[in-house]
Amino acid sequence: TAPMLPQSAVLSDEKGNYVYIVNGKNEVERRDVQIGTVDDNGVTIAEGLSGQEAVVLSAGPYLNPGQKVSPKRQSAR
C-alpha cells in the first residue's frame, strides 16, 4: 500500500518531484518523493512518504521551506 495524493500536492523542479509537509512546529518542509502511478484518482507515492505525514494538498507553489502555516487538517482518502 502506497500513499495517494491529489495531483495538486505533487510539485517538481530541476531536483525532481517533491511535496511539502507540515512538521510539528507548523513549518513547511520539502520532502523529495518518487511517484508511481498517476491516474484520475491522484498520484501514488512510491517512495519518500510513510503515509503518516501532514502533506500540503494545494497552494504548495506559494510556500517556502521553513515558512509557518496554520494547517487545516483533512482526513486521508
N, C-alpha and C positions, 0 to 999 in steps of 0.2 A: 504494500500500500504506500502510495506517494502522495504528498500534499498537492492539492489542486487549487490554483488561484485564478481569479479573473485576469484576462489579458491586460487590463489596465494596471495591474500590480507589478508586472514584469517589465523592467526597463533594460536598455542596452546602450553601451558606448564602445569606445575602442578597446576597452579592457574585457568586454564580454557582457553576459546577461547578469542582472542583479535585481534585488528587491531591497526596499527599505524596511527595517524592522524597528519597533519601538522598545527600548530597553527598560529596565526597572526604574530608571530616573526620568522616564518620559522623554528621552532623547532619541533622535533618529540615528540609526546605524546602517551602513551599507552592508549587504550580505551577498556575496557572489554566489550564483546558482547555475546549475546545468539544467536546461529544460529537457523534458521528454516529449510527450505528445502535445499537440495543440489542436483543439477542435472547438466546436460551438459551446462546449461546457466550460472551457477555460484552458489553462496551461498546467500540465503536470510537471512538478519539480522533481527531477531525477536525483539531484544532489545539492546539498547546501542548506536544506531545512529539515528539521525533525518533525515539523507539524505542530510544535508547541509554541512557536514564536508568535508575537503580535506583529503581523505584517501590514504595512500601509497598502490599502487596496486601491486608492486613487490619489491624485494630486502629487505623486512622487516627483515629477519633474520640477515642482516648485519648492522642494525641500533640499536641505543641505545636511550632510553628516554633522552630528553634534547639536543640531537645532532642537530646541524644546518644543514639544507639541502637547496638545490636550486631546488624547485619543478618545474616540467614540467607539466603544467595543461592539463587535458584531460576532455572533457565533459562527463557527465553521460550517460550511455546507456539507 
